[in-house]
Amino acid sequence: MNNGLTKEEAIIILGAKDETKGVDAEYSWIEENYGEENVEWEMIDQELMDEGERQFDLIRIKLKSGEVKKLWFDITDFYGK
């Protein structure tokens, strides 16, 4: 499974019926992976990266420790729905 830490390892979001559901899936993934009891996070920003045939969301989060993570999501399947 991809870890989302680079574009090449982007988390691929499949099956979302529209952009709202797709973004919800992104946040659910973040919560599942970074929202555990000892690793809380807050959103810094979110940026759309259009790579021609593929579209990505680059989401920056700040962990409770102060560490900033860049998380890549491949949103091609739901982008524009």
N, C-alpha and C positions, 0 to 999 in steps of 0.2 A: 504494500500500500504506500502511496506517495505521502510525503511529510509536509509538502507545501512550502518548504524553506527556500526553494529556487523555482524559477519558471519551468525548468525541466522536470521538477518533482511536484508540479502543481496538483492540487486536489481537484479532481474532475467532478463537477456537479452534473449529474444526469437525471433526467426524468422530471425536472421542475416544470410545471404547467405555464408559469410566467415568471417575469423578473422578480416579483415580490417573493414568490415561493423559492426561487433560486437563492436570493439573498438570505432568506430565512435559513436555508440549508447551509450556507456558508457560516452564519453565526452559530448554528447548532453544532457544526463541526468544531468551531473554535471553543465553544463552551464545553464540549465533550473532551477536548484535548488540553485545554488550559484553564478550565473553570473549576477544577477540583478544589477541595477544601484548602489546600496550602498554596495553590497557584491561581490567584485571581488575576483578572486582566481588565483593561479598559481600552476602548477604541481610541486611536489617535487620528487616523484618516483612512480613506478608501479611494483608490484611483483606478479608473478604467484604462486598460492597456489594449489597444486595438492593434493586433499583429497581422492584419490582412485576413487570412482564413481562420484565425483563432482569436478569441477575445479572452482577456484575463482581468480579474480583479486583483489588485495588490492591496492588501489590507495590513496596516501597521497597528500593532497593539503594544501596550505597555503592561508588563507583568508586575505583580505586587513587589517583586524584588527591584524594580526599576529598569530591568532589561527590556529593550525594544525588540520585537520580533516582526519581520516582514513575512507575510503569508500569501502565497500565490494560489489563486483558484482559477481553473479553466472553466469559463462560463459560456463557452461557445454553444452548448446545447440549448440554453434558455435565453441567451442574449437576444433582445428585440421582440420577445413574445409578449 
